[in-house]
C-alpha cells in the first residue's frame, strides 16, 4: 500500500530532529554585515565590542535566523516522495534569547508541530525550532517556523 506525501508528512508530527554543529566565526559575521549593511560595532569591531557586556563581537540575530535552512539540511529527516518543492513561509514567533559570540558553534533542534493541507497539493507545516549554542544553558533563538510543501 502506497503512502501519500500528505500522510507521510503527517506521520512526522511530534518528531524532533537535530542538525549538525556549525561554527559562527568572524568572517561569517563580517560577510553578513556586508550583505545587509549592518556594520554596528558589536558585530564587526572586536576591539570596541570587547568593552561591552558581550566581551567581544556577536552574530547578528538575523544572521542566526538565516542559518536555519542550512542547519535543517543537515538533519536526518526522511525524504518524502512526490515533493515538487518546499519553501519558507515565515515565522509565527521569533525571539533572540542569547547573544552568540564569534567563534561559537550552534545547532538547530526542530520539532514538527502540525501539518495542514492548505489546498490540494499544498501543505503547510509548523515546527518549533531552537538554535542552541554549544556550552550555553540558554538558546540563541527560538522560532515557530512555517514552511510550505508542494506535491
DAJOTA-V802462 format. One record per helix or strand. SS is the DSSP state (H for helix, E for strand). FROM is the first residue (numbers start at 1). TO is the last residue. If there is no record, write none. Layout:
ss:SS from:FROM to:TO
ss:SS from:FROM to:TO
//
This chain:
ss:H from:5 to:10
ss:E from:16 to:18
ss:E from:22 to:24
ss:H from:26 to:36
ss:H from:41 to:44
ss:H from:46 to:49
ss:E from:58 to:58
ss:H from:61 to:66
ss:H from:68 to:72
ss:E from:85 to:96
ss:E from:101 to:101
ss:E from:104 to:119
ss:E from:122 to:133
ss:E from:141 to:150
//
